[in-house]
Amino acid sequence: MDKKEKILELAKKYEQYTAENLSRVVKHKSLSLHEESVIKEYKAIMEEAGFDEVRIDKLGNIIGRMGNGKKLIAIDGHIDVVDLGNLANWDFDPLGGEIKDGFVHGRGSVDQKGGPIAAITAARILKEIGFPEDVTLLVTGTVMEEDSDGLCWKYLVEEENIRPDVVVVTEPTNLNIYRGHRGRMEIEVEFFGVSAHGSAPERGKNAIYDASRAVLEIEKLNERLAYDEFLGKGTVVVSEFVSSSPSLCAVSDYAKIHLDRRLTWGEDKELALNEIREIVKDMNAKVTLLEYNETSYTGLNYGMEKYYPTWKLEESHPVIQKGIDAYKELFGEDPKVDKWTFSTNGVTINGYFGIPVIGFGPGNEVLAHAPNEKVPVEHLVKASAFYAMFVENY
């Protein structure tokens, strides 16, 4: 039996093991900044799987190491989740972790606790068939991604000095191979007016009017933003509008808008900020790129700008080609090569640090952040086989 057949056979053999491990971690709510209990669960699962080293860093990420070779491969997935939303929209307990009808059910099963769980199975498979001597594999369960994508890998690279040769990001891809996505940033624009009695508005300067004029120009800006054949169009949307005044009988002296800016290829931080500065240049307004700075469950305060760069690898890139080859060898067909619509830890791994990233994960991304989230057990099996084959062939 060749290694491909062994990998497929063991991935199938461990089907229930993988599904039950995912069920275990889905039962932990693990919102951003509150991941401690699920991290401990992952630690136990990694230790049971026979990792050579399992540790939790100061930010709270879990890092499982297998092997001690020169080639460093990381398989990453964030283990924090968004909240449950309206429970009336769920047909099952979102924290039940039920395994039924060929699916593992619950919040985080797709986005994205299933990827690291399948990676743990892959490590167990590799250990059973003979772990490659020239490889060190890290499986990382990372924190705070839903609050600030990529922050966890900024920490791993800058503070833990971990710089892999390649990172497999296990965000859901429906078992396709992904090679990029648009970037994003969060911009705040404040408008400053002068209050006056509402009976004589001409005496004041209404901040709401300036903000409203800016909003209409931002709507027009969205229509003329850049387009990339692979990643699609850049976008900007006003996602919040707030204002204040001394009373409801007074001219507003303050208004603020929040912009969600999605960046296509060729767009960056300064370009996006300057577009907004141009719109408000004749207004008493301030344009700010927001910061994320929070305290993790470990008590460590850490942060970054809310600028998450665009990234993509060409399909011809050796890392993408290795993924395509592993897929074809395992499953006997060509994979679909595509992109995420949302943002991932790739924004820092590749966008900031230039480390090659390939995306491959179980589950359909349309269920991310949605009610009735569930992942096919078959996807977990195929993902664990793919991760093992990718490491074996790298």
Secondary structure, 3 states (H helix, E strand, C coil): CCHHHHHHHHHHHCHHHHHHHHHHHHCCCCECCCCHHHHHHHHHHHHHHCCCEEEECCCCCEEEEECCCCEEEEEEEECCECCCCCHHHCCCCCCCCCEECCEEECCCCCCCCHHHHHHHHHHHHHHHHCCCCCEEEEEEEECCCCCCCCHHHHHHHHCCCCCCCEEEECCCCCCCEECEECEEEEEEEEEECECCECCCHHHCECHHHHHHHHHHHHHHHHHCCCEECCCEECEEEEEEEEEECCCCCECCCEEEEEEEEEECCCCCHHHHHHHHHHHCCCCCEEEEECEEEEECCCCCEEEEECEECCEECCCCCHHHHHHHHHHHHHHCCCCCEECCCCCCCHHHHCCCCCCCEEECCCCCHHHCCCCCCEEEHHHHHHHHHHHHHHHHHC
